[in-house]
Amino acid sequence: MPTEILMPALSPTMEEGTLAKWLVKEGDAVKSGDIIAEIETDKATMEFEAVDEGKIGKILIAEGSAGVKVNTPIAVLLEEGEDASAVSSPAPSKPAPAAEEKAAAEKGYGGPVGAPVAGEAPKAAPPRQNSGDRIFASPLARRIAAEKGIDLSGITGSGPRGRIVKADVEGAKPGAAKPAAAPAAAPAAAQAAPQAPKAPSAEAILKMYADRETTEVALDGMRRTIAARLGEAKQTIPHFYLRRSARLDALMKFRGDLNKQLEARKVKLSVNDFIIKACALALQEVPDANAVWAGDRILKLKPSDVAVAVAIEGGLFTPVLKDAHQKTLSALSTEMKDLANRAKTKKLAPHEYQGGSFAISNLGMFGIENFDAVINPPHGAILAVGAGIQTPVVENGEVVIRNVMSMTLSVDHRVIDGALGAQLLEAIVTHLENPMGMLA
């Protein structure tokens, strides 16, 4: 029986993608692990592997097709002895519930331009298997298991990323499937919670501007993700804000001296490199602030994994510099340039822009003096960095001109309290104003 190859979910909340390129053609033989296509998500272009062996009987979605929903059949795989005449029109995959689609459409972008999007919000939980954990298996493996009465929860997959494939179930012994646990009855609500007011519908907005000249811009995957994640972040995370200024005169002189010494190595340190290092060291010195919100608990991280917002056309990425506290300024500079360049061409892998406990959003190069950034969940905080400005300050009773940079720390109050956030910001400022100590 022909097996459908479905559009995969290549990121936690991927709902649709673009089938950028087929690397196989009809009639080609493939085996588990072969790269068969390139798929563009809202974040990157990624390779798609076959999970079973067989022959490509029919390609259902042409390359270049955009807006292909996850779980939509994109091709048909034939087993040995089958031919393309056995291929019938595949049944459409089950669409997402209308309520979920409506809820996703109603979410709006709730954050400032500088707020990053590092990862993506989790989708509705997938159907669970008997063990309570999701079981990843190819459609063919599931069909064979069903025919033989095999419980997939007891099988270890040998396919890509542990997926159960045909070969894993062919030699397995039949057994009765475990009974599914009865769903627990939902307790009746004592009192219905008041509903939040809904945002105006698209139709209402279009009607409002019907007599004005407008141009509609369709939302791509990245902009939809920005809208959903930051709308959710601003509504659900209890933000508070701490503001400090740092005097950069010592840092600017130190940076100039270092860059002269690094010219032969073709390394040029930016102010942002120093900010990354200062934040990484501060997270080590204030370890209780190096934490993320995990739904029903707080997770404290030991390494300093610092995310940095990178603006790209149509949106932004937040690549993560892992173990930033252990890396030299020149290593951080080189890594950051590489991540930023690949972010702009959407060549980052998910593990390169997901994770971290803390983020930096720097709009100083655009002349912005100060702003408030939206926390990127599950991070505990984000530092919004403004431009260094020549400012009169009082030192030892005299007015002098200093290069002063304004910073705002947006903090998740569930993770970090006011005094703890103040300690973290104090540590960041101390490192920026005493840059030589960052080399120790």
TATA-V708803 format. One line per field, one symbol per residue. phi: phi as a letter, one per 30 degrees, with the letter a starting at -180 (. if undefined). burial: I if it has 24 or more other ideal C-beta (glycine too) atoms within 12 Angstrom, else O. Layout:
phi: ???
burial: ???
This chain:
phi: .ecdccddccbebdcaacddadcbbejddbbejddcacbccdcacbdccdcbclbddacccddjdciddeiddcabccdejdbddddcddddddddeedddddddddbdcbdedddbdcbdddeddecdedjcdccbdeddddddddcicdddcccdcdehiddbeddcdcdddadddddddddddddddaddddddddededdddddcdccdbbdcdddeddddedddddddddccddbbbbbcbdceddddddddddddcedchcbdcdddddedddddddddbddddbbdcibaccccddccccbdbdbdilacbdccdhddccdddddddddddddddddchcddeddbcjicabbbccddciddaacccdcdcedabccccddbdbdbcbhicdbcbdccdbbcdbdddcbdedddddddddddedddbddddcd
burial: OIIIIIIIIIIIIIIIIIIIOIOIOOOIOIOIOIOIIIIIIIIIIIIIIIIIIIIIIIIIIOIOIOOIIIIIIIIIIIIOOOOOOOIOOIOOOOOOOOOOOOOIOOIIIOIIOIIIIIIIIOOOOOOOOOOOOOIIIIIIIIIIIOOOOIIIIOIOIIIIOOIIIIIIIOOIOOOOOOOOOOOOOOOOOOOOOOOOOOOOOOOOOOOOOOOOOOOOOOIIIIIIIIIIIIIIIIOIIOIIIIIIIIIIIOIIOIIOOIIOOOOOOOIOIIIIIIIIIIIIIIIIIIOIIIIIIOOOOIOOIOOIIIIIIIIIOOIIIIIIIIIIIOIIIIIIIOIIIOIIOOIOOIIIOIOIIIIIIIIIIIIIOOOIOIIIIIIIIIIIIIIIIIIIOOOOOOOOOOOOOIIIIIIIIIIIOIIIOOOIIIIIIIIIIIIIIOIOOIOO
